[in-house]
Amino acid sequence: MDDTRDDHIKLDGTITNVYAGGQFEVETDAGTKVRAQLCGRMRKFRIRVILGDRVTVALSPYDLTHGMIVYRAK
């Protein structure tokens, strides 16, 4: 997923749960829970995401329950 795509909805949130297989549960600032995985660029550069991290999730407008983690806040 590229950061220049404008058809995705980007939301900020916090990692609340870590599942097997690289899946995470993110609670967005809007209060919804989203199941998300790391985008390819974050896996390529081995950016680690742990419980409690602030992240940005890109959601497809077709399925708002699944997303890709595209950024981890410092």
C-alpha positions in Angstrom: 0.0 0.0 0.0 1.4 3.4 -1.0 1.1 6.5 1.1 0.0 8.5 -2.0 -3.2 6.5 -2.4 -6.2 8.7 -1.8 -9.0 6.1 -2.0 -8.1 4.8 1.5 -9.4 6.2 4.8 -6.6 6.9 7.2 -7.3 6.8 10.9 -5.1 7.1 14.0 -5.3 4.6 16.8 -3.6 2.5 19.4 -2.6 -1.2 19.3 -4.9 -3.0 21.8 -4.2 -6.7 21.0 -1.6 -8.7 19.1 -2.7 -11.9 17.3 -0.7 -14.7 15.7 0.3 -14.3 12.1 1.2 -10.6 12.2 -2.4 -9.4 12.9 -3.1 -6.6 15.3 -6.3 -5.1 16.8 -6.3 -1.3 16.6 -8.7 0.9 18.6 -9.1 4.0 16.5 -9.6 7.5 18.0 -13.2 7.3 16.8 -13.8 4.3 19.1 -14.0 1.5 16.5 -11.9 -1.6 16.7 -10.2 -2.7 13.5 -8.2 -5.8 12.6 -5.0 -4.8 10.8 -1.7 -6.1 9.5 1.6 -4.4 8.7 2.0 -3.0 5.2 4.8 -4.4 3.0 7.1 -1.4 3.4 7.0 -1.8 7.2 7.7 -5.5 6.9 10.5 -4.8 4.4 12.3 -2.4 6.8 11.5 -4.5 9.8 9.6 -1.8 11.7 8.4 -3.4 14.9 5.0 -2.6 16.4 4.1 -3.6 19.9 1.2 -3.3 22.3 0.3 0.3 23.1 1.9 1.9 20.1 0.2 4.8 18.3 -0.3 3.9 14.6 -2.0 5.1 11.5 -4.3 2.6 9.8 -5.4 2.8 6.2 -8.9 1.3 5.6 -10.5 0.4 2.4 -13.8 2.1 1.8 -15.3 -1.3 1.0 -14.5 -3.1 4.2 -14.1 -0.9 7.3 -13.2 -3.8 9.6 -9.8 -4.6 8.1 -6.9 -2.4 7.4 -3.2 -1.9 6.9 -0.8 -0.3 9.4 1.1 2.3 7.4 2.8 4.3 10.1 4.0 3.9 13.7 4.3 7.1 15.6 7.5 7.8 17.5 
